[in-house]
């Protein structure tokens, strides 16, 4: 595996830390900015909004640009957005910097995916993608906890400065390892070809499944810090450790899921989403009991991330002729869930239903995600039967 692919994974780690760390910083940010915790939680949705728009738009706009130039520009803008966020005392300005940072992060994801695929042989593409996704998983395990610790001891602004510095370091690695030209060996991509490849209902159902499953997880995850302190009764000093346990669960889940997804994507999705629904409901019912809540948070990470390999793989399998735009649209789908989950959870908290209500909402969204999995599996079976019928007919005609 080329060093450049690991550098791209490091870049995803740096930016993914920013995406995740706010879940552990909401109480501190709310106090400092003079807003409610649900309003601070909207900063997570702001990031998701930027990614939702940025992924498909920037994937198309930069399709013919040199890969290294595009990646460096995205990293520079991402770092600058965090410098601006660390310096401001305005909630509105911080909200805007989150949108801008996420916009270019989404573009980076889409371009990095196509770049990594272009740097390796066809039989190593899945491994290259796993390295990129691994950067986000490591951000869940290390970045989330580290960001929370830094925020609690040095202030949330220090966490933003840390992300900016790490992003700049990743930029140096990109400059040193990514070839100056476009690494795609298959020829110059065309926007029209990529757009035509997306005209499949099954593909959009896959995107919908991604959005629902992600929303089910993020509804609860976004408010874990205040849930642990206000409902479970943990001392704030223990929150990073519990979030780290969540990250360990996520790492285990994505590792196991990655070994199953290629051969059995739908059984994995059924098991993962069902586990997410049951875990969310159990957490909602027992959030006030630390001995129950903490193991359930571990399981929340495991089930929530265990489905990711299958959610990432299905769009590429359904849109083989649109790798760049398929990646961008899948990033956007993840961020539909990241946007809606915290927003709906914030509405419930604002209505006085309490922090435990977000887990009930996660369970409900998960049930909708499970229905989408069932419909997708049904379409997949019909497609396989139709394919077998065509092959049989061709054989008989030849005879």
N, C-alpha and C positions, 0 to 999 in steps of 0.2 A: 504494500500500500504506500503510495507516494506521501512524503512528508507534508505536501501541500494540503492533502485531505485532512490530516490531523490539525493543521493550522486553521482550516475552515471550521473544524469541530471546536477548537479553542475559541474562535470568534463567536460561534453560536453560544458557547458557555458564557462568555462575557456579556453578550446582549440578553441571553436568556435569564441571567441572574437578575437583571433589571426588571424583566417581565414578571418574575416570581417574588422578588423580595418584599414588595409592598404588602403582601399578606401578613408579614411579621412586623410591619412598621405602621400599620394603620392607626393605632391609638396615639403614638407619638406624633405622627403627622397631623392628625386631627387637632390635637392640643396646640401644636405650634402654629398651624394655619388658621385656627379659630373656626373650624367647621366641625360638623358631626362626623361620627365614624362612618355612617352610610355615605355621606358626601365624599369623605376620603376614599371610600371603597370605589367610587366612580372613577378615580384615577386609574384603577385596574381596567375598567371598561374603556377609558380613554385610550389606553395602550392598545386594547383589542380593536377599537375602532380604526386606529391608524393602520394596524396590521391587516384588518379586513379590506381596507381600500388599497393599501400599498402593494400587497402581494400580486394581484392580477394586473394592476395598472403598470407598475414598474417592470414586471416580467415582460410585458409586451413592449413598453417604450424602450427598454434596453436590450432587446433581443439581438440586435446587430452590433452592439457596442463591444469594445474589448473588455473581456471579463475582469482583468485585474483593475482596470481603471474604474469600472462600475463598483466593484467590491470596496475599493479604497475610498471612493466618494461616499458610499453608504456608511462605512465605518466612521469617517470623519464627521459626517452630519450627526450620527448617533452620539458620538462623544460630545460634540458641541451642545446638543440638546440637553445632555446631562449636566454639563457645566452651567448652562443657563438655568436649569431646574434647581441646582444646588445654590445658586446665587439669589434666586427670587424669594420674595415673601408673599407673593400674590398667588392665591389658589387658581385664579383664571390663567395666569401665565404658566404655572406649573402644569395645569391641565393641557395647555397648548403644546408645551414641550414634550409631554407624554405622547400626544398624537403624532407629532413630527418624528420623534425617536422611533416610535413603533412603525410608522410609515416606511422609513428606510430600512428598519430591521426586517420587515416583511419582504422588501425587495431583495435584501441580502440573502434571506432564506431561499427564495426562488432561484436567484442567480447562482448561489453557492451549490445548490442541488444539481443544476445542469452542468456547472463547472466540474464538480466532483465526478459526475458520470463520464464527462469527457476526458478526464485524466486517467481513467482506469480501463482495462479490457471489459468486454461485455460480461464475462463471467465473474467479475468482481464488483459490479455495480451495486448489488444489494449490500455488500459489506461496506462500500463507501458511504452509502446512505445511512447505514447503522452508525458509522462514526459521527456523522453530522447530528443525528438524533441523540447519540450518546452525549454530545456536548450539552444538550438541554437537560438530559437526565442527570448529569453531574451537577448542573446548575441547581437542580432540585435537591440533590443530596448535600452539596457543599455550599453553593452560592446562596441559597435561601437562608440557611442557618447562619452563614458568615455575615450576610447582609443584615440579618436581624440582630446579631450580636453587636456589629459595628453601630447600627442605628440606636440600640439601647444604651451603649456606653459613650459614643461620640456624637450622637445625633443623626437623624435620617439624612441630613445633607452630606455627612461623611460617607455614607453608603453610596450616594450618587457620585461623589468624587472618585470613589474606588472603582465604580463601574466605568467611568470615563477613562481612568488610567489603564484599566485592564483592556478596554477597547482599543486604546492607542497602541498598547503592546501587541495586540492581535493584528493591528494594521501593519506594523513592522514585519510581522511574520508573513502576511499576505503579500506585501511588496517583495519580500525576499524569495518566496517560493512559487507564487502563481505566475504562469507564463504571461507575457504581455499581450499575446493575441487570444482569440477565442479558441478554446481547446476542443470544440465539437468537431469530431472527425467525419461526421456524416454529411457535411456540407452546410451551406448557409441556410439557416432556418427562415421560414416564411410565416408571417402572422396569419395569413389566410388558412394555411394548412393546420396550424395549431387551433384556430377557432373552429374549423370544420370537425376536428376530432372530438370536440366537446359536446357535439349534438347527440348525446345518448342519454335517455331517461335513467338508465341504471347508474350512470356516472353521477347524475345529480342526486339520486337517492343515496349514493355513497357519501356525497358531500353532506346531505341532510343528516345521515347517521353520525357523521363526525361531529357536526354542530350540536346535536342533541346529547350525545355522550359526553362531550366536553362541557357543555352547559350544566349537565347533572353533577359533574365533579367540581366545577368552579363555583357553583352556587354555595357549596359548603366550604371549599378550600379558601376562598377569598376572605372569609370571616373566622378562620380558625383561631387567630390570635386573640381577638376579643371573646370568642366563645370559651377558650381555655381559661382566660383570666376572670371573666364575669360569670360564667355558668359553671364551669368545672371547678373554679376556685384556685387554680394554680398561681403560684407566684410568677410574675413576669420573667424572672430569671430562668425559669424552667421552659418557657415557650420555645426558645431556639432548639433545645434538646428534643422536644416533641416534634417540632417541624423537621428536624433532622431524621427522626424515626419515620416520619411520613416519607421523606426522601429515600430512605433505605427501602421502604416498601415499594416506592416507585421504581427504584433500580432493579429490585428483584422481579417486579411485575413485568417491566419492559424486557428484561433478559429472558424470562420464561416465555413471554409472548413472542419474542423474536424467533425462538426456536420452533414455535408451533404455527405461526401465521402463514408461512408459505404453503404448507401442506393442508392445514385445516383452519382457514380464516373464519368461517362462520361458527363452528363450534367454539372457537376462541372468543368471538364477539358475544355469543350467547352466554358463555360462562362469565366473561368479564363484566358485561352490563348487568346481568342478574346479580352478581356479587356486589357491584356498585350500588344497586338499588337496595339490597338487603342491608348492606353496611351503613348506608346513609340513614335508613329508617331506624336501625338499631342505635346509631349515634344520636339521632334526634331524641330517642326515648330515654337514653342513659347518659346524656351529656353532663349531668351534674355529678356523676360518679367517676372519679378519676381512674380507678382500676378498670373500669369498662371502657371509658372514652379513649384512653391512650392507645390500647391495642386496636380499637376500631379505626383510629386515625392512621395507624400503620396499614391496616387492611384497605382503607380508603385510597391510599397511595398505590398499593399493589394492584387492586382491581382497576383503578382509574387509569394507570399507565400501562397495565397489561394488555389493554385493547389497542394501544397506539400502533404497534407494528402492522396489525391488520387494517386499521384505519388509514395508515399511510400507504400501504401496498395496493389496496383496491383501486384507487384512482389511476395509478400508473398502469395497472393491468387492463383497465377499461379504456384508457386513452393513450395507447402506445405511441401514437404519432404526435402527441402534444406534451412532451415531457416537461418543458419549461412552464407552460401555462397550466398544466395539470398540477404541478407543484405549487404554483401561485394560488390557484383556486382552492387547493386543499389547505394551504396556510390560512386563506380567508375563511374557510369553513370552520377550522379550529377556533378562529377568533370571533365568529358569530356566537359560538358557545361561550367563549370567554367574555364577550360583551353582555350577552343576555343573562347568563348565570348570576354574576354579581349584581346586575341591575335589579333583577327580580328579587334576589335576596335582600338587597337594600330597601326595596319597597316594603317587604315583610317586616324588617326591623323598624323602619320608619312608621309603620302602622301599629307598632307596639306589640308585635307578636313574639319578640325576643330572639336572641341569637340562635337558639336551637331550631327555630322555624326554618332556617336556611337549609338544614339537612333534610327536613321533610320536603322542601321544594326540590332539592336535588334528587330525592327518591322519585318524585312525581315526573320530573323531566326524564329520568332514567327509564321509567316505564314507557314513555313515548319513544325513547331511543331503542328500547327492546322491540317495540312494534316495527320500527324502521328496519332493524336487523332481520326480523322475520320476513318482511316484504322483500328485502334485498336477497335473502336466501331463496325465496320462491322464484324471483326473476332469474337468479343464477341457475336454478335447476331447470327452468323452462328453456333457457338459452342453451344449456348443455344438451337437453333432449332434442332441441331443434338442430343443433350442430350434428348430433349423432344421426338424425334422420336424413340430413343433407348428405352426409358421408355415405350412408347406406344406399341412398338413391344414386349417387355418383358411381358407386361400385357396380350396382345392377345395370346401369346404363353402359358402363364399360364392357360388361360381360355380354 
